[in-house]
């Protein structure tokens, strides 16, 4: 257990302001999710206002990816209430899927198709015009390589295309699981305006780089065994507490 973290409650001035301004982009009350008999998320409650960024920290297996998958409507909770953009999940999942941008460990791209073909397919699913495909390809620096099969591209290039896919339909919420994975500094800079703080969207992001995550977060959730070991402003958690979290 991370005893150094569990004493922190929702009393920091910044967090109070965030919660009072909340318009309910994401609301969790007692969220619980199991895999077999193992509790992966255990009674998790939080509120993320529209336009805020929630950074989710924790060691492997702490429940970070499971939380994202519940919010993305890919997993149903076993207990508790989940509301995204005012819609109850999973009952009203169909009403929010087209308003979410999900970037997970898998790029969700067909390897035998080109990047342009993949994005064109997703554009048709979302009712997006072909001009938007070209716009996002250019934005991630992949316009010249857009006709190459995905299987022939480097991991960094595939990640750029995955970012383009995630933002293609102009989502209201971004769910980002290690979004800068496999990207070099140039690639990270290219995607910043699409999925970073400058995008101005509600974001939930996981990261194994706590320092970078804290720098772009309005709210921090530290998970320990599926529970909230810390929930508050980034200023409320220090380097020693983060180190303890990852032991």
Secondary structure, DSSP 8 states (H G I E B T S, - for coil): --HHHHT--S--HHHHHHHHT---SEEEEEEEEEETTEEEEEEEEEEE-TT-EEEEE-STTSSHHHHHHHHTTSS--SEEEEEETTEEETTTGGGTGGGEEEE-SS----TTSBHHHHHHHHHHHHT--HHHHHHHHHHTT-STTTTSBGGGS-HHHHHHHHHHHHHTT--SEEEEESTTTT--HHHHHHHHHHHSGGG--EEEEE-S-HHHHHHT-SEEEEEETTEEEEEE-GGG--HHHHHHHT-
